[in-house]
Amino acid sequence: MTHKPLHNFHIPVMGLAYTIDSPIRVAQYGISSVISIIDDEILEKMKGFYNKKFNLDYFGISTKTEDYRAKRITAYLDMVDDIVNEKFESFKQEITKNKEALKNFIAILPNTSDLKTGLQNLVSQKDNLGSGIKNFIESNLKPGSIDVNIMTKVDKDNYKKGEQLPVMFNDAHASLRGFAQSKLSSSMVLSAGMNPRLYSYIEEFDDFFPDQNGILKKKIILKVSDFRSAMIQGNFLAKKGLWISEYRIESGLNCGGHAFATEGMLLGPIMEEFKQKKNDLIQSAHSLMIAALEQKGKHRVSEPLEMKITVQGGVGTSEEHEFLIENYHVDSVGWGSPFLLVPEATSVDTETRNLLLKSGEKDFYLSNISPLGVPFNTVRGTSNEVLKERKEAAGKYGSSCPKKLLALSKEFSPQGTCTASKKYQDIKLKELKADQELTPEEFNRKKTEITDKACLCVGLVNAAYMEQNLEIKGEKQGVVICPGPNLAFFDKEVSLSEMVKHIYGNANILPDNQRPNMFINELKMYIDYLKKEIAGSSAQITHSQTKKWNTFKKNMLEGIDYYHHLFNTSTFFKSGLKTIDLQLQEYQLMLTAIEIPQVDK
């Protein structure tokens, strides 16, 4: 029996550990969330923590165990599933017996939900309350999904005693296997672009193929930033008999963590294209999938399977949430960064949460701290930044690099080195000092480029250790956190119930701080991004750079035209329409005034 999800929002993955145990915290209320499963060490530590807390009998898995990465991931996910199911059963009992608890639960359901209406009707009936509610709850409630995230690029080769291990022991491959072998029936989110070798590995596991009833035990969600990449990746997997159950569209810049900017394509026009062409995605994948399933001798599916379109990145009001659902027909909206201010939902230490509460617009910025070389959204003043500055004042650079998940640079070693490591930065700084031809400005610019990189493997998990008072071994690295710039407009810690009521328009947790509309905010980010790209380019401008910038500018101008039309014909955002119109005009002028440098003849 397939139930419709209870909620039309989800909590996306955040960092390596901010949502590490979110399902244990929120799934009993029907809220879906996503765990990052690339770092087996934090999963093993959290498994130990919950084992003790709930008196379970999961064994520890040491690094000496054969295939320990995948086994640790499987064990952690199985444990989360056990805890979620137990908490869900207790929760059903509680709301069956306790009218107050039931009313509180009804209050956090979407206003448009049939479930809410059904429960309200039952509560208003005087007689036969107990059994009626019990039966209704048993038939209609289900926990939120325990989904997982794999960043496809984090797929380093691994070695044992100097010998390179087979590809299946690469980091992302082992994570995938860990999920595939777990008892979960949920989804795997693949983010950060295509990894053909990893995608091909999915074929090894039956759970990703439909059974005789056309049911997928394990589903695939692709995180994408435009339609073209969705079509390419969807067809690539369909040729292997694999179905994409959801395309999760994320704003290129108005998001947390790594920011994959589009070529000036804005979220509105991107969503419009998905809305218009969703059927193309379905039909194209379905025909390729049928042929592949037949060739493989797998169960055939006559009708296309369900395909959802969801969106996330920068949403902050119930009106924006509702607009995305109504206008673009999306199945769910991701609310990420605001949940960092909800202690019941995410794993954040007190010091970092307080930093987020008091940080303003100027404190959230697109940094160069990621060793992947991809722009990374973060906030100023983290404990990691403070410790780093202290070290650098003493002439020490780089991290001890204990985890090596991002040791992907092959410049100095076939085994890979992380650009945030002391080893890498020492060599680079030595090379830099030997270069006699650099001006002091060039030297400082290049030095900053080298030393900017931060150890994300440790920095992004420390908050979870600190929140639960777990021991942190090794060099003191502090916390790196990766909220989206939208968090600047939120300024208080709230309960889970308050946040959910805010999402559905039954409460408001935003201060009166003139927060711009999410589409306008993203537009501003793209203009700033283009200006910065042009300003930071080298003296020698190439044809391809000019072409790229011209496309970027053209796409943005088309996006502004689209928004002019959208806002003036929509029934949403009426109270802020005057401001939105003025902002669109202002940004149009600003964009038109940006001069694209020409190639010297």
Disulfide bonds with the S-S distance in Angstrom:
none
